[in-house]
């Protein structure tokens, strides 16, 4: 299985590094192709770099490690290529303001996952994942004992199988929060996000199950 990672900022770099360490084949792409090439060289096999179009076309799974507004534009530009792909969305409803700060871009209670799912072609297999921990925790908490959890949300069985494989390869335990209607719970202000209801904590499977049961 080949995973395209679109965007090689802090999040994309952490995900790519974790997956390569877990033996997964990744192809990296970014607006500045030189950044993707440099990261691929640093990571070595099985990482490579390509244009955004080629990376999506060659991949089975596409992880969009970019801001929500950029993600929406990429879906519009590459909708035909995304048909049949598993699309992984780690985005949060945030954007950078003119002063370099971060602001919420959607009304409270509306998830970026629901927005992205509504924009994708019907033939895609959508899953919300890899966004419940900050980039620093993705880098530092992989393969710890006991394993840290990455929550995911999807209504698609194929997407669930693919993302559980990737989360496990990255050094984490996958725990399903629910369908896409649960995406709001695993985004920044949600009760299952590291910097939302978990108050900065990184939880293991036992703690994750308890959090799910408590909320239910």
N, C-alpha and C positions, 0 to 999 in steps of 0.2 A: 504494500500500500504506500502511495506517495502522498505527502501532505504539503500543500502550498501554504506558506506563511506570508501574507501580504502586509508589509510594514515591519521594519526592523528597528523600531524604537525600543524603549525599555521592556515593554511587554512582549513584543515580537521576538526580541533577542532572548529573553528568559525562556519563552516557550520553545524556541528553536533549540537552544542549548539543552534543555531538559529532554526533548524528544531525541536529539542526536545521541545523547548519553544513554538513552534507552534503546538505541539501535534502530530507530525509525528513519526512513528516507524522507528528507525535507528538501523543498526547493523554495528559495527565498526571493522575494521581489519587493521593490520599494519605488517610490517616486524618483528618488536618486538611486539609480541602479548601482552606482559605485559602492554605496553603503551595503547593499545586499551582497555584492561580490566580495567585499572585504570580510563580511561576517562568514560567508560560506568558506572562504579560505581559512579563516581562523578555526572554524569548527571541523573542517576536514570531512572526509567521507563519513556518513552518506549525505552530506549537505552539498547543494549546488545553488547557483543563482540563475535567474532568467528574467525576462520582461514580465510585467504583470499578466499580459495576455497569454504568454506561453506557460507561465507557472500555473495559471488556472486551467488551461487546456490540458496540461500533462498530469494534473493531480486527480486523486480520488476524493480527497478532502481539502477544503479551502478554509483556512483560519484568517479572518480579517482583523488583524491587530492594529486598528486605526481608529481615529476619532469617529463618532457616529455620523457627522455630516460628510466626512470623507467616504465612509462606508456606503452611505446612500448614493453618492455619486458613482462609486465603483460598481454598484449593482446596476445602475442605469446603463453604464458604459459596457458592461460585460454580461448582461442578462442571458444572452443566448449560450454563452460558454458555461454558465452555471447550471444549466439544465442537467439533471441527473447526478450532480455533485452533492456530497455532504458539505453543508456550509456551517461553519462554527463561528458564532458571534460572541466575542468576549466584551463587547462595547458596553459603556454606561451612558446614560443620558446627560452627557457633559460636553462642554466645549471650552476652549481657551478664549478669554476676553482680551480686550485691547491692551491690558496691562500685564498679560501673562498669567493671570489668575484663572480659576476654573469656575464655571457657572453651569447651573442646571438648564437644560434646553427643552425639557418636556414637563408637562404638568405633573404634580405629585400623583402617584398611583398609576401613571402610564409608564410602561417599560420600553426601553430601546429595543428589547427583543421583539415585542409586539409590532413595533414600527418596521423593523428589518424583515420579519416574517411576512408582513403584508406587502413588502416591495419585491420579494423574491418570486421567480417563476414557480408555478405550481409543481413543476417536475423536480424541484430541489428537495433535499432532505435536511431540514433545519434543526440546529441544536444551539442552545445558549450554554456556553461553557468557557472555562479558562479566564473568567473575569471576576471570580469571587475572592481572589487573593491579589494583593498588590504585586507589582513586578519584583520587588525586592524579596517578598516571601516566596514567590515562585522560584527564585534563584536559590534562596537559602534553606528552604524547608523540604526540598525534594529528597526522597529516599531516607527521611528521618525514621526513627523508631519510637513510638508507633507512627505509622504513616499519617501524614496530614491529609485532609479531605479537600477535594474540589467538587463542589456541587454542580449539577447540570440540570437543564430543563428541556424537554422535548416531547412531542407527540408522535415522533417518527421512530419506528423500531430500528431501521437501518442506521439512522443517525445515532441512536443510543448505543448500538454495538460498536460503531466506529469510534465514538468519543470515549467510551469506557476503555477501549484498547489504548487510545492515545493518553488518556489521563494516567492509566496504569504504567505505561511506558515512561511517562514523564516523572514517575516516582511518587505518585499520589494515589489515594483511594477514591474512586468515583462513587458519589452518592446522588441519586436522582431526587430532585426537589419536587418534581411533578411535571405537568405538561407546560406548554408555552405560557399558560395563564399564571404559572408560578415564577416566570422570569423576573418579575418585579421583586420577588423575595431575595434573589441572588445578585441584584444590582446594588449600587452604592448605598442607598438608604434602606435597603431591605434587611429583614431580620436574620438572613443567612449570609450576609456579606461581611467580610473581615472588618471593614470600616463602617458598617452599619450596626445591626443589632448584636454582632459579636464583639464590638468594642475593641477591635484590634487583635483579638485572639485568633489563633490558628487551631482548629479542632481536629481531633481524630474521629474515627468512625463511630465509636461509642457516643462521643459527645455530639456528633452530627445527628445521629438517630434520635438522641434525647431532645435536641433542638427542634427537629421535625415534629416529634410527638407532642412537645409542649405547645407548639404553635397550632397544631391540629386540634 
